[in-house]
Amino acid sequence: MSFQNQRQISLLLVLAGLGVALLLYRLASAGPKTSRRTPIYDAPAEGNAPRVYPYGKHIWNKRVVAVGDLHGDLNNAQTVLRMAGIIDNQVQWKAGETTLVQTGDMVDRGTDTIALYRMMQSLRSQAPGHGGNVVSVLGNHEIMNAIGDWRYVTPDDIKTFGGSRARQEALSSDGWLGREWLANYTVTARVPLTPYDSPEHYLAFSHGSLKPNLSLLEPFPTRPNAIGHSLLSAALTKPMPLPYPPNSYPGMPRGTGEEEKVLYGADGPLWWRGLATEENENKVCAWAKTLQQSLGVRRIIGGHTPNFDQIVNRCDSEVIIIDTGISKAYGGVLSALEITYDLYETSQTSFGGQGAQDVLVEVKVKRKTEFVEVEVVSALYPRGKVQLDRRENIVAFDTSRPAIIS
């Protein structure tokens, strides 16, 4: 055989081998047919590579924005609300179906009391037209003003009302601000993350810290809110005592009982600071577990105790303190808390662990349907967004029981 023929035969053998290899590769790549859907690539957690989850159809989104103590500073309040995407430059609601929560102490230390409450009135009326809502919590300073304790009211703020007598008239149960407090402000709030009623998927809001085992907190939030409304109604009923100073301290309103005194006392949700000031993290986390179980909530969020640098998150963000001294009276950082919650259809029996199933199947157990939940907690600052917590879990809900805001 000639050398030329040998080269031709060798070349044919090489080409035949490549063809067989390519055929085997294609057969292996095809594999068996499966019903796995294309996964959604979720946004990565800060500092981590993207993760892939076998989500199904996206069925629910909830966004909650919470803002702490504002203390009479309209300009900084509006800056924060614009930063959080709640209002536009004309102070019109632009947040769609977002729930806005303000945790009290809009009054005192500044001069913009009227403007702040009028702004909240306006947003409260605008939000439902876009599917959103505004939740307002009373702070200790609202109750102080109601009972006549005006130690932190500025002279310029009194002037904006037209004097002390006109200010007190506005605060009374017959006045515009007193009526607004009685109709739309509560001592605590319980905001759902999901469209279904599930104790593990509510957020608890108050001004101060919620103290574990304080009996008047249960049932939450109906009992503390009823007691708070009773206290506020008594305080705003005429004749109201002359404000202190310059007059003597008025004390608790006429006719208030023991529960109202406890609610407004040092251990009540308007004044207690324990979840913010207790240095022992293990103790705080144990308190949080007690509150989660007794109140039927996932996270406990409050203001009242300022950290001028940042929002404070403890126990994997199950306790969050959002007072950062927004008012120019304090000069703290401007901030808001954002919680986003998404549900995706899926009911696979194993998720994320060893041996996770690739095939999505419909599973219903005792009228409960399974979903994938994705919850992200972030602090919003002028410098940008900082992620505090992120959770992805399989959850099951009784879809016949709708959630309610209370």
ABEGO torsion letter per residue (X at the ends): XBAAAAAAAAAAAAAAAAAAAAAAAAAAAAEBBBABBBBBBBBBBBGBBBBBBBBBBBABBBBBBBBBBAGGBAAAAAAAAAAAGABBAAGBBAAEABBBBBAEGABEGBAAAAAAAAAAAAAAAAAAAAGBBBBBBBBAAAAAAAAGBAAABBAAAAAAAGEAAAAAAAABAABAAAAAAAAABBABBBBBABABBBAAABBBBBABBBBBGBAAAOBOAAAAAAAAAAAAAAAABOBBBBBOOABBBAEBBBGBBAAAAAAABAABAAABAAAAABABAAAAAAAAAAAAAAAGBABBBBBGBBBAABBBBBGGGABBBABAGABAAAGBBBBBBBBBBBBBBBABABBGBBGBBABBBBBBBGGBBBBBBBBBBBBBBAAEBBBABBBBBBBBBBAABBBBBX
